[in-house]
Amino acid sequence: MEIKCKNVTYQDPLLDYQDSILDLTYTFHNNQVYGIIGPSGSGKTTLLELLSKEKIPSNGTIQIGSEKKNISSRNIGYLHQNLDYQFIGLTVEEELDYLLESFSYRLKEKNKRIKEVLMMVGLNNDYLNRNIETLSHGEKRKIGLASILVYNPKIILLDEPTLGLSPKDKKELMRLLKRLKNKYHKLIIIAGHDIDFIHAVCDSICVLDQGTIYLEGNKYDVFAKEEQLKQIHMKVPQIISFSNLVYKRTKINIGYRDDINDLIKDVYRYVK
């Protein structure tokens, strides 16, 4: 299931031009992981809200899947940056049970699905009776992710998904997102400032600046344009910055890697 944005414009009159989207045309293809990056106020969260149907474009169209089908809200899962907007239930079990009830899951399947999705986000059944308000920020973000995965949407929208997560949790999330893409063929769109995480997990990058597309393409092509990114005060991932530094000082092109361990191995080969 893909998303086609054509000449999409949105402006909140209360925010003036901050977080606006201006005449954006872009297609998000199925079975891909996209990163939406850009300076604060460039429109990243607004774009996710438009894709999730929480906001309606002032102009232009957003087509999700086939024009002939009415896309159910069940097909779109959106993890908010502000988790205050995410939860309805008091306890973890109530939250997940409510969502399954909303989409008419059979009673005998609900308990199994809840346990499965907790395991997917790295939590055990001990969390079921926990009051959500007593959880840490990182735990809340995991429960927020579980709350959208539990009903198995085809499109997953994540706004700053690594906030409050430890390095270990980030690696687990990375593995989960890659599995959702490779095994279950999800379309995943991630907006955020965690450039290193986005580089590691995404296939394509869309850079927004003042509500318009500043750069777009596969992640290697986009992050190779370090000087252009600096012009809008954006950094490249550390692994790419290091590769660029090696080339500038030694003229040795070691290329780009997704994993720092792979890069270290390649540098060692050159040294030998």
N, C-alpha and C positions, 0 to 999 in steps of 0.2 A: 504494500500500500504506500503510494507516494503522495507528496504534498506539493502542489503547484501554486506559487504566489505570483500574481500578475498585477503590476502597477499598484501595489498595496501602500496605502497611506493611512496613518493614524496619528492624531494629535490630541492630547488631553488639554483642554483649555485651562485647567488649573496649574499645569506644569509648564506652560509656555512651550518652548521647543525642546526642552529636556525630555529624554526618553521617547521622542517621537519616532515614527517610521515614515519615510518620505519616498514614495514611488519605487518601492522595492519589488523586483522581479527575480525569482529564484525558485529552483526545483529541488526538493529533498527526495532522493530516490530510496526505494525499498532496500532492506538488507545492507544499510550503511550506517555508520556512526558519524555524526556531524558535530563540529565544535563551533559555537557562536562566541566570538571574543570581540573586545573593543574597550575603549575607555569607559569609565563610569558615566552614565547618562547617555550612552550612545544608542540605546534602544534594545538591548539584549533581552531584558525581562519582558518588555512590551511585545517583542516579536513572539516569545513563547506564549504569552497571554492571548495573542491573536491566533496562533496555531491551535491552542487548546479550546478556542471559542469562548474564552472568558471575556474577551473584548471583540468588538465588531469593527472591521476597517471603515474608515471614513470614506475611502474610495478604493477601487480595485477589488480583486477577488482572491479567495483562498480556496482551492479545490483539493479536497482530501479523498483519495481513491477515485472511483468511477463517478462521473456526473449522474449516472442513472440510479445510484444507490444512495439512500439516506444514511449517512455515517452516524452510528450510535456513539454515545459518550463512552460506552464500554471499550471502544477501539482506541481511546486516547487516555494515557496515564500521565499526569502532570505533578511532579514534585516541586513544590514552591520553595523559593529561597527562604521566605518567612514561614516557619512551620506553624505559626499561630493560625494560618489559614488552612492547614492541612487536616487537622483532626476533628472528628465529630464525637467519637466515643470517649468514655472516661478511662477505661482500661484498654490494654492492647487487644485483648480478646474481643471486647465490645466493638472496637474500631474495625477490626478485620471481619468480624461476623456481620456487622452492619453493611459493609461494602458487598459482601457475598450475597446477603439478603436482598440488597438493592438490585442485583443482577440475577436473582432467582436461582441461585445454586441449590441443588438438592441437599437436604439436611444431612444425609449420610456421607456426602462428599465434602461438606464444609470443614469439619474437624481435620480431615486429612489434608485439605488444601492449605489451611492455616498453618499446620505444622511444617508442611513443605516450604512455604514461603518464608517462614521464620528461619529455617535452615539455610535457605538461599542467601539471606542477608547476614548470616553468621550469628544468629541468636538461637537460644534453645527454648523449650516449652515453659521454663521457669518464668519467662516474661509475660505469659498470658494474663496473669492476674495483677500485673504491675499497673499502678496508676501512671498514665503517660506523663503527667506533670512532674513526677518524681524522677524521671529518667534524665540522664546526662544529655547534652546537646548532640553528641555523636550517636547515642542510643536512639534519640528521637528521630534523627535523620535516617537511621536504619529502619525504624518502624514506618516512617513516612514512605520510604522506598517499598517496604513490604505492602503498604496499603494500596499502592498502585499496581504492584506485580500480582497481587492476590487474585485480581479478576482478569489477568492475562491479556492486557491491551496489545494491539498491533503496533502502536506508536507510543514511544516513551519520551517524555520531555522532562529534562532535569535542569533546575536552576541552582547553580552553585552546590552540586551534590557532595563535594568533599569538605564543606564547612564543618568543623568540629571533629573530623575523622583523624585518627592516628595514621602514621605511615603504613602500619600493618593493615588497618581498615581500608586505606586507599588501594592497596594492592589487591585485597579481596574484592573490592568493588570493581576494580579494573578487570579482574578475571570473570566476574559475573556478567559485566556488560559485554565482554567479548563472547561469552557463551550465549547470551541472549541474541546477539547478532548472528553468530556462526551456526548455532544449532536450531534456533527458533526463528531466525530471519526477521528480527525486529528492525524497525526504523527508529534510531535513537538520536535525539538532538540534545546536546549539552551546552548550556550557556554558563560562562563563568570567567574567573580571573586566574584559576589554577592552570597556568599555561603548561606546566610540565605534565600534569595529569591529562589534560586535553590532548597534548601531543602524543602521549603514550597510547591512548585508547581510540582516538578518532581517525577516520579515513580522510575526511575533507574538512576544510576550515572556511568559515565566512567571517570576515572582519568587518564590523560595523563602525562607522564614525559619523556622528551627528545624524543618525537615522538612515544613512545610506550605506551601500556596500562599498567599502574601501578596497578590499582585496578578497579574492575567493579562488578556490582551487584545491588540489590535493595538498595534504599538510606539508609535504616536503617542499613543494613549490612556494607555498605561502610563507613558511618560516625561513626559507632561503633569502627572502627579501628583508633582511635585517634593517637596512637603512630606511626603507619605507615605513616599517613598523615603528622605528624610533621617532619618526616625524609626528606620530600621533601618541607618543609616549607609551608604546607597547614594547615589551621585551620578548625575545625568542626563548624557547626552552633551553635550559642549561646545557643539555646534551648537544644541541645544535650550536649554541654559542661557543662551546668548547671546540667543536669541529671547525668552526669558522676561524677561531683563534689559531688553531694548529696550522690551518692553511695560510693565514696571513704571515705567520712567523717562519714557516718551513716550506711553504708551497707544496706541501703534501696533502693531497685530497683524500681524506679517510672516509668521506661520505657521511651520510646521516643514518642514525640507528634509533630504534624505538626504546632500547634498553641500554642503560649505562654499562652493564656488565659486558654486553657485546662490543661496545665501543672500546672499553679497556682492553679486551682481548685483541682487537684490531690494532690499537696503538702499540701493544706489546709486540705484535708481529713485525710492525714497522721498525721498532727499536732493535729487534734482533737482527 
